[in-house]
Amino acid sequence: MEIRWLEDFIALAKTRHFSRAADAQNVTQPTFSRRIKLLEEEMGLTLVNRQTLPLSLTPAGEEFLLLCEHVTERVRLTRERLHQIADNQARRIVIAAPQSVLSYVLPDWLARHDLQERVEPYLRATSWLLLDYFHALERDECDLAFCYWPQGRCPLALDLSAYEHLCIDTETLIPVSAPDENGRPRYALPGQRRQPLPYIAYHPRGLLHAVLEARLAQASQEVHLMKLNENVQTANIKELVTQGYGIGWLPLRTAQRSLASGELVHAGDERWNVPLELRLYRYREHRHPGLDDLWQQLQETVT
């Protein structure tokens, strides 16, 4: 049974005339009559008394009419609601971010700007490398990318002429270690040539890896590290460092609670910290209808 059959029956009940009902439903009278007949066959009952002028509904038809009106109204309301959901979804702005930004930065930022209903985090992006974010912006997989960025020259060769950004906030990468029994770092910088520090590193094609490598290369004191593991997600690095496997650099927001509880301790002084920016990027030739308004709103908060 099709919904349009129910709509046909309602039209027939209103007009009490096959020809006028067919016109109302924008079909020929033979087609309309055949659909009413199919409806009666489906129900196994005569629903229309064709012997009266104007025609009338049988008692079964009167009862069936109530069902038709209820069902079609529910379908109409559901259809409207689904279109509303689709429209709202189309208007929502999708933002991609690394896992640590998604967990420790994005919720407060969305709340501060009252954007929870307008901006939707893109969970598939939490393990992307930096270039993945820019490719996703270009192909409209996401509308915004919330990324860490070095303060000063970027160690990666990137052509960003097709993108624009806002500097939203700052962050700091800090070296951390699990504590020893006295509360001191189990692994402390700079390490020794003969006994390098076990190191839980970022993915070699990631921005944070490149930033750290550049910072350590410029350090006034040589650091001695032995790379044990490479990870895309900061949460994995934090877990391995917390379990005592080695030293690692974490964004301060990511490490704060563990530092406060003593679960982690600083593995070096401020000389080994790496300052970062938190940048919001968008593609200049984006196609989202509401992104320009949001961008303008955000520009006013950072200037």
Long-range contacts (C-beta under 8 A, 24 or more apart in sequence): 1-39, 1-42, 3-71, 3-72, 3-75, 4-35, 5-35, 5-36, 5-38, 5-39, 5-42, 6-39, 6-67, 6-68, 6-71, 6-72, 7-68, 7-72, 8-32, 8-35, 8-36, 8-39, 9-36, 9-39, 9-47, 9-61, 9-64, 9-65, 9-68, 10-65, 10-68, 10-69, 10-72, 12-36, 12-48, 12-55, 13-57, 13-61, 13-65, 16-54, 16-55, 16-56, 17-54, 17-55, 18-55, 91-118, 91-289, 91-290, 92-117, 92-118, 92-119, 92-120, 93-118, 93-119, 93-120, 93-143, 93-144, 93-288, 93-290, 93-291, 93-294, 94-119, 94-120, 94-121, 94-122, 94-141, 94-142, 94-143, 94-144, 95-119, 95-120, 95-121, 95-122, 95-142, 95-143, 95-144, 95-145, 95-146, 96-121, 96-122, 96-124, 96-125, 96-128, 96-133, 96-136, 96-137, 96-141, 96-142, 96-144, 96-145, 96-146, 97-121, 97-122, 97-125, 97-126, 97-145, 97-146, 97-147, 98-125, 98-126, 98-128, 98-146, 98-147, 98-148, 98-233, 98-234, 99-126, 99-127, 99-233, 99-234, 99-235, 100-233, 100-234, 100-235, 100-250, 100-251, 100-253, 100-254, 101-146, 101-147, 101-148, 101-278, 102-126, 103-235, 103-254, 104-251, 104-253, 104-254, 105-146, 105-169, 105-171, 105-253, 105-278, 106-146, 109-146, 109-168, 109-169, 113-297, 113-298, 113-301, 115-294, 118-290, 118-294, 119-144, 119-294, 126-233, 127-232, 127-233, 128-232, 129-203, 129-205, 129-206, 129-207, 129-232, 130-156, 130-158, 130-206, 130-207, 131-158, 131-205, 133-281, 134-158, 134-160, 134-163, 134-281, 137-163, 137-281, 137-282, 137-283, 137-286, 138-162, 138-283, 140-283, 140-286, 140-287, 140-288, 143-282, 143-286, 143-288, 143-291, 144-280, 144-281, 144-282, 144-291, 145-280, 145-281, 145-282, 146-278, 146-279, 146-280, 146-281, 147-207, 147-278, 147-279, 147-280, 147-281, 148-207, 148-208, 148-211, 148-251, 148-276, 148-277, 148-278, 148-279, 149-207, 149-276, 149-277, 149-278, 149-279, 150-207, 150-211, 150-214, 150-274, 150-275, 150-276, 150-277, 151-275, 151-276, 151-277, 154-207, 155-210, 155-211, 155-213, 155-214, 156-207, 156-210, 160-281, 162-283, 162-284, 162-285, 163-281, 163-282, 163-283, 163-284, 164-281, 164-282, 164-284, 165-279, 165-280, 165-281, 165-282, 166-279, 166-280, 166-295, 166-298, 166-299, 166-302, 167-277, 167-278, 167-279, 167-302, 168-277, 168-278, 168-279, 168-280, 168-298, 168-302, 169-277, 169-278, 170-275, 170-276, 170-277, 170-278, 171-251, 171-252, 171-253, 171-275, 171-276, 171-277, 171-278, 172-251, 172-252, 172-273, 172-274, 172-275, 172-276, 173-208, 173-211, 173-212, 173-249, 173-250, 173-251, 173-252, 173-273, 173-274, 173-276, 174-249, 174-250, 174-251, 174-252, 174-255, 174-266, 174-272, 174-273, 174-274, 175-247, 175-248, 175-249, 175-266, 175-267, 175-268, 175-272, 175-273, 176-241, 176-247, 176-248, 176-249, 176-250, 176-255, 176-258, 176-259, 176-264, 176-265, 176-266, 176-267, 177-241, 177-246, 177-247, 177-248, 177-264, 177-265, 177-266, 177-267, 178-241, 178-242, 178-243, 178-244, 178-263, 178-264, 178-265, 179-262, 179-263, 179-264, 179-265, 183-262, 183-265, 184-265, 185-247, 185-265, 185-266, 185-267, 185-268, 186-244, 187-246, 187-247, 187-267, 188-267, 188-268, 189-223, 189-247, 189-267, 189-268, 189-272, 190-219, 190-221, 190-222, 190-223, 190-224, 190-268, 191-223, 191-224, 191-225, 192-224, 193-222, 193-224, 195-224, 196-224, 196-225, 196-226, 197-223, 197-224, 197-225, 197-226, 197-246, 197-247, 198-225, 198-226, 198-228, 198-245, 198-246, 198-247, 199-225, 199-226, 199-227, 199-228, 199-246, 199-247, 199-248, 200-228, 200-229, 200-231, 200-237, 200-240, 200-241, 200-245, 200-246, 200-247, 200-248, 201-227, 201-229, 201-230, 201-231, 201-237, 201-248, 202-230, 202-231, 202-232, 202-237, 202-249, 203-230, 203-231, 203-232, 204-230, 206-232, 208-249, 211-274, 211-276, 212-249, 212-274, 215-274, 219-271, 219-272, 220-271, 221-271, 223-272, 238-264, 249-274, 251-276
